[in-house]
Amino acid sequence: MNTGTSHLDTPLNDKEVVLNIAILGAGVGGLATAIALTQQGFNVQIYERQASLSTIGAGIVCWPNATFVLKELGVLEEIAAVSGAITQMVRTSSDGEALGALNVLQINTLMGYPSLSILRKDLMRILERRLTALGVRVHYGHRVVGMCGGDSGATTVQFDKLPALEPDVVIGADGRMNSVARRFVHGDPTPVYQGFINWIGVFESPASMFPDTDVFDYWGVGTRFGIVPVTDKVAYWAGGVAEPQVGMNDPSAYKQELAALFSGWNDKIAMLIERTPVELINKVYVHDHNPIDRWHRSNVLLIGDAAHAALPTSGQGACQALEDAWHLARLLKQGGDLASVYSSFTALRKAKTHAIGNAGRQLATALFNTDPDYCQQRNQNSIDNDFTASARGMAQLWGSQLLYTA
């Protein structure tokens, strides 16, 4: 714990400085950051408000920038064993018109790493096992209720069930919806509702249902349905619809709601809705955050969704959290005073995450537009799109600032 002197202006490469780091939140970003920092020799403790590992969410595509980081964390081989190696994203209208396809293998070749689809629960468990193997324990069931301290000194972290702590470094990885760290750094942690709902689910079949590893993306008017295979028997899916107001959730009505929204679409969609157990379906009123310029205050630094929450339409939320982990561990290891490290991290990550967040908002605006004429033109634009150029642009953006060249 803190010895009474601030490390904000103390060179981190001073051999007498032993940093004690507290990470708030054991999501993808928190676990990955704990692994990366421990691998660099730092003393890390991680605190999570939930009573156990959270598996909320259906699945994640780990694009090549993410699989690069997962390799650096020592878990890529284990991840690949339970993942699907996706090859293309096939786009179709709700009435079956082909709207084009993105060649994922082209992105993989340009970036030098695979794109893998994985259930969120499997990714989380693998990261937790890696952390355990490194000797780091996650302290579950400890909710942060407040943070206080001056801009020039250590920050006190207050918990509901633990004595207050004054770590040398505080990493706020406590998510987008109610981040205490974001409130401390930025003042307003309120997320922004983006006007659409996602029902997300995990489908598992005893028989082979997905012989290929294609991702299917169906577009309607103010509606969208996506299917991501993980194995030939397992897929996760998301059905989205424009909805101006945040409402209530009634799990008993989920299947009825989905069946009404996607009636007459591809037969596979009706099958997935019908055969996914309701306990494996969740309804999410989708929020993100407006970009902010300040990611740190005192010895507190925001990462992941607490710093730069993006919509699921960006495809990069978890991937960017993984990048945060890799960059932060490298910067802390390189040394310099803590304030300079935080400023360097923010400067390094801000433009890229802002661009990715903006791209996610733009796609969501197009997908969940309720004007039929607009959607018809949107679909035609997709048909006319140069997907080869799109793949190059994605690889260039996603691969930027990493060790390999995209």
C-alpha positions in Angstrom: 0.0 0.0 0.0 1.0 3.6 -0.2 3.8 4.6 2.1 2.7 8.3 2.4 4.6 9.7 -0.6 3.1 10.1 -4.0 4.6 8.3 -7.0 3.1 10.9 -9.4 6.5 12.6 -9.8 8.8 9.7 -8.9 10.6 8.0 -11.7 9.1 4.5 -12.1 12.4 3.0 -13.2 13.9 3.9 -9.8 14.8 0.4 -8.4 13.6 1.5 -4.9 10.1 2.2 -6.2 7.7 -0.9 -5.8 4.3 0.0 -7.2 1.2 -1.5 -5.6 -1.5 -1.4 -8.2 -5.3 -1.8 -7.7 -7.5 -2.6 -10.6 -11.2 -1.8 -10.2 -13.2 -4.2 -12.3 -12.7 -7.8 -13.5 -14.1 -7.6 -16.9 -12.0 -8.3 -20.1 -10.0 -5.1 -19.6 -9.4 -5.5 -15.9 -8.3 -9.2 -16.2 -6.1 -8.6 -19.2 -4.5 -5.6 -17.6 -3.8 -7.5 -14.4 -2.1 -10.3 -16.5 -0.1 -7.8 -18.5 1.1 -5.9 -15.5 1.9 -9.1 -13.5 4.0 -10.4 -16.4 6.0 -7.1 -16.2 6.7 -7.7 -12.5 4.2 -5.4 -10.9 2.3 -6.1 -7.7 -1.4 -6.2 -8.7 -4.6 -6.6 -6.8 -8.0 -6.7 -8.6 -11.4 -5.9 -7.1 -14.7 -6.8 -8.6 -18.2 -5.7 -7.4 -19.9 -9.0 -8.6 -19.7 -12.0 -6.4 -18.1 -14.1 -9.1 -16.7 -14.0 -12.6 -19.2 -12.2 -14.8 -20.3 -14.0 -18.0 -22.9 -11.4 -19.0 -22.8 -11.0 -22.8 -23.0 -13.6 -25.5 -19.8 -13.6 -27.5 -16.9 -11.6 -28.9 -15.0 -11.5 -32.1 -11.3 -11.2 -31.3 -10.0 -9.4 -34.4 -6.3 -9.7 -35.2 -5.3 -6.8 -33.0 -6.9 -8.6 -30.1 -5.4 -12.0 -30.9 -2.0 -10.3 -31.0 -2.5 -9.1 -27.5 -3.9 -12.5 -26.4 -0.7 -14.1 -27.7 1.4 -11.6 -25.7 -0.7 -12.6 -22.6 0.1 -16.2 -23.1 -3.4 -17.4 -23.8 -3.9 -17.4 -27.6 -3.4 -21.2 -28.0 -6.0 -21.9 -25.3 -8.4 -19.3 -26.8 -8.0 -20.8 -30.3 -9.0 -24.2 -29.0 -12.5 -23.1 -28.1 -13.0 -20.5 -30.8 -14.2 -20.3 -34.4 -11.8 -19.1 -37.1 -14.2 -16.8 -39.0 -13.5 -16.3 -42.7 -16.0 -13.8 -44.0 -19.0 -11.6 -43.0 -21.9 -12.1 -45.3 -24.4 -9.2 -45.4 -28.0 -9.9 -46.5 -31.2 -7.8 -46.5 -34.2 -9.0 -44.5 -35.9 -10.2 -47.7 -32.9 -12.2 -48.8 -31.0 -9.8 -51.1 -27.3 -10.2 -51.1 -25.6 -7.0 -49.9 -22.0 -8.0 -50.2 -19.4 -9.8 -48.0 -16.3 -8.8 -46.2 -13.3 -11.1 -46.6 -12.0 -11.6 -43.1 -9.1 -13.7 -44.3 -7.8 -10.6 -46.1 -7.8 -8.7 -42.8 -6.1 -11.6 -41.2 -3.4 -11.7 -43.9 -2.8 -7.9 -43.7 -2.5 -8.0 -39.9 -0.7 -11.3 -39.5 -3.0 -12.7 -36.8 -6.3 -14.7 -36.9 -9.9 -13.5 -36.2 -11.5 -15.7 -33.7 -15.1 -15.9 -32.4 -15.5 -17.0 -28.8 -18.2 -17.1 -26.2 -17.7 -14.4 -23.6 -17.9 -16.9 -20.7 -15.0 -18.9 -22.3 -12.8 -15.9 -22.8 -13.4 -14.7 -19.3 -12.6 -18.1 -17.7 -9.4 -18.4 -19.7 -8.2 -15.0 -18.7 -9.1 -15.8 -15.0 -7.2 -19.1 -15.2 -4.1 -17.3 -16.6 -4.3 -14.7 -13.8 -4.6 -17.5 -11.2 -1.5 -19.3 -12.7 0.4 -16.0 -12.3 -0.5 -16.0 -8.6 -3.0 -13.1 -8.6 -6.3 -13.4 -6.9 -9.4 -11.6 -7.8 -11.2 -10.1 -4.8 -14.9 -10.7 -5.7 -17.9 -9.1 -4.0 -16.2 -5.8 -3.2 -18.0 -2.8 -4.5 -16.3 0.6 -4.7 -18.6 3.2 -3.2 -16.3 6.3 -3.5 -13.0 7.7 -4.3 -11.4 10.8 -2.8 -8.1 12.6 -2.8 -6.2 15.6 -4.2 -4.9 16.0 -7.7 -1.3 15.9 -6.4 -1.4 12.9 -4.1 -2.7 9.4 -3.6 -6.3 8.6 -4.0 -8.3 6.8 -1.3 -10.6 4.0 -2.7 -13.6 3.3 -0.5 -15.3 -0.1 -0.5 -18.6 -1.3 0.9 -17.1 -4.3 2.8 -13.3 -3.5 2.9 -11.2 -0.9 4.7 -10.3 2.0 2.5 -7.2 1.6 0.4 -4.5 4.0 -0.9 -2.8 2.1 -3.7 0.1 3.7 -5.6 -1.7 3.2 -8.9 -5.5 2.9 -9.4 -6.7 1.5 -12.7 -10.4 2.2 -13.3 -11.7 -0.7 -15.4 -15.2 -0.7 -13.9 -17.2 -0.5 -17.1 -19.5 1.9 -18.9 -22.8 1.9 -16.9 -21.8 3.0 -13.4 -18.0 3.7 -13.2 -16.9 5.2 -9.9 -13.5 5.8 -11.4 -15.0 7.8 -14.3 -17.0 9.9 -11.9 -13.8 10.7 -10.0 -11.8 11.5 -13.1 -14.4 13.1 -15.4 -17.2 14.2 -13.0 -20.1 12.7 -15.0 -20.1 8.9 -15.6 -23.6 8.9 -17.2 -23.7 6.7 -20.3 -25.5 7.8 -23.5 -28.5 5.7 -24.7 -28.2 5.3 -28.4 -31.8 4.5 -29.3 -31.7 0.8 -29.9 -32.1 -2.5 -28.1 -30.1 -5.7 -28.6 -31.4 -9.1 -27.6 -28.3 -11.3 -27.3 -28.3 -15.1 -27.0 -26.2 -18.2 -27.2 -27.5 -21.2 -29.2 -26.1 -24.7 -28.7 -27.2 -27.7 -30.8 -26.5 -31.4 -30.4 -26.2 -31.6 -34.2 -24.0 -29.8 -36.7 -25.8 -26.5 -37.7 -22.9 -24.3 -38.9 -20.6 -26.2 -41.3 -18.9 -22.9 -42.3 -17.4 -20.2 -40.2 -19.2 -17.3 -41.9 -20.7 -14.5 -39.9 -24.2 -13.6 -41.1 -25.5 -10.0 -40.9 -29.1 -9.4 -41.8 -30.4 -5.8 -42.3 -34.0 -4.6 -42.1 -35.7 -1.3 -41.6 -34.7 -0.2 -38.1 -33.8 -3.8 -37.4 -30.8 -6.0 -37.6 -30.0 -9.7 -36.8 -26.4 -11.1 -36.6 -25.3 -14.7 -36.2 -21.7 -15.6 -35.3 -20.7 -19.3 -35.3 -18.2 -20.5 -32.7 -18.2 -24.1 -33.7 -20.4 -26.2 -36.1 -22.9 -26.6 -33.1 -22.6 -23.3 -31.2 -23.3 -19.7 -32.2 -24.1 -16.5 -30.5 -26.5 -14.0 -32.0 -27.9 -10.5 -31.6 -31.3 -9.1 -32.7 -31.5 -5.4 -32.6 -34.3 -2.8 -33.1 -34.7 0.9 -32.9 -36.3 2.0 -29.7 -36.4 5.7 -28.6 -37.0 5.1 -24.9 -35.3 2.9 -22.3 -38.0 0.5 -21.0 -38.4 -2.5 -18.8 -37.2 -6.1 -19.3 -39.5 -9.1 -19.1 -37.7 -12.3 -19.9 -41.0 -14.2 -20.3 -41.7 -11.9 -23.3 -38.3 -12.1 -25.0 -39.1 -14.8 -27.5 -42.5 -13.3 -28.4 -40.9 -9.9 -29.0 -38.2 -11.4 -31.2 -40.5 -13.6 -33.1 -42.7 -10.6 -34.0 -39.8 -8.4 -35.0 -38.1 -11.0 -37.2 -41.1 -12.8 -38.7 -40.6 -13.6 -42.4 -36.8 -13.2 -42.2 -34.3 -16.1 -42.9 -35.6 -19.4 -41.5 -32.3 -19.8 -39.5 -33.2 -16.7 -37.5 -36.6 -18.2 -36.5 -34.9 -21.4 -35.5 -32.3 -19.7 -33.3 -34.9 -17.7 -31.5 -37.2 -20.7 -30.9 -34.4 -23.1 -29.8 -32.3 -20.8 -27.6 -33.3 -21.2 -23.9 -34.7 -18.0 -22.5 -32.1 -18.1 -19.7 -29.5 -17.7 -22.4 -31.1 -14.6 -23.8 -30.5 -11.1 -22.5 -32.1 -7.8 -23.5 -29.8 -4.8 -23.5 -30.7 -1.1 -24.0 -27.5 -0.1 -25.7 -25.4 2.7 -24.3 -22.0 4.1 -25.0 -20.0 7.2 -23.8 -19.2 10.5 -25.5 -15.5 10.8 -26.0 -13.5 12.6 -23.3 -10.1 14.1 -23.4 -9.1 13.5 -19.7 -8.6 9.9 -18.8 -6.6 10.4 -15.5 -6.6 12.3 -12.3 -4.2 12.0 -9.5 -2.9 8.4 -9.5 -6.2 7.1 -11.1 -6.3 6.1 -14.8 -9.3 5.0 -16.8 -9.1 2.1 -19.3 -11.6 0.1 -21.4 -15.2 1.1 -21.3 -14.7 3.4 -18.4 -12.5 5.5 -20.7 -13.9 4.9 -24.2 -17.0 2.7 -24.3 -18.0 2.0 -27.9 -21.2 0.5 -29.3 -21.3 -3.2 -30.3 -21.5 -2.0 -33.9 -17.9 -1.0 -33.7 -16.9 -4.7 -33.2 -13.9 -3.4 -31.1 -15.0 -2.9 -27.5 -13.2 -5.9 -26.0 -10.4 -5.6 -28.5 -9.6 -2.0 -27.5 -9.7 -3.0 -23.8 -7.1 -5.7 -24.6 -5.0 -3.1 -26.4 -5.2 -0.8 -23.3 -3.8 -3.6 -21.2 -0.8 -4.2 -23.5 0.1 -0.5 -24.0 -0.3 0.4 -20.3 2.0 -2.5 -19.1 4.7 -1.5 -21.6 4.5 2.2 -20.7 4.7 1.5 -16.9 7.6 -0.9 -17.5 9.5 1.7 -19.5 9.5 4.0 -16.6 9.2 7.8 -16.2 7.1 9.5 -13.6 3.5 8.3 -13.2 1.9 11.5 -14.4 3.9 11.4 -17.6 3.0 7.7 -18.2 -0.7 8.5 -17.8 -0.4 11.4 -20.2 1.5 9.3 -22.7 -1.1 6.5 -22.5 -4.0 8.9 -23.0 -2.3 10.6 -26.0 -1.4 7.2 -27.5 -4.9 5.7 -27.2 -7.3 8.6 -27.5 -7.4 9.2 -31.3 -7.7 5.5 -32.2 -10.5 4.8 -29.7 -12.4 7.9 -30.6 -12.3 6.9 -34.3 -13.5 3.4 -33.5 -16.3 4.7 -31.3 -17.4 7.2 -34.0 -17.4 4.4 -36.6 -19.6 2.3 -34.3 -22.1 5.2 -33.9 -22.2 5.8 -37.7 -23.0 2.2 -38.4 -25.7 2.1 -35.7 -27.3 5.2 -37.1 -27.5 3.6 -40.5 -28.7 0.2 -39.3 -31.4 1.5 -37.0 -32.8 4.1 -39.3 -36.6 3.7 -39.6 -37.0 5.4 -43.0 -37.6 2.7 -45.7 -36.2 4.9 -48.5 -33.0 5.6 -46.5 -32.6 1.9 -45.8 -33.1 1.0 -49.5 -30.3 3.4 -50.4 -28.1 2.1 -47.5 -28.5 -1.4 -48.9 -27.6 -0.3 -52.4 -24.5 1.5 -51.0 -23.5 -1.8 -49.4 -24.0 -3.6 -52.7 -21.8 -1.0 -54.5 -19.2 -1.0 -51.7 -15.5 -1.9 -52.4 -15.1 -4.5 -49.6 -11.5 -5.0 -50.5 -10.8 -1.4 -49.7 -12.9 -1.7 -46.6 -10.8 -4.6 -45.4 -7.6 -2.6 -46.0 -9.0 0.4 -44.0 -10.1 -1.8 -41.1 -6.7 -3.5 -41.0 -4.9 -0.2 -41.1 -7.0 1.3 -38.2 -7.1 -1.8 -36.0 -3.4 -2.5 -36.5 -2.2 1.0 -35.8 0.2 1.5 -32.8 0.9 -2.2 -32.4 4.2 -4.0 -33.0 3.3 -5.6 -36.3 2.6 -3.6 -39.5 -0.9 -3.7 -40.9 
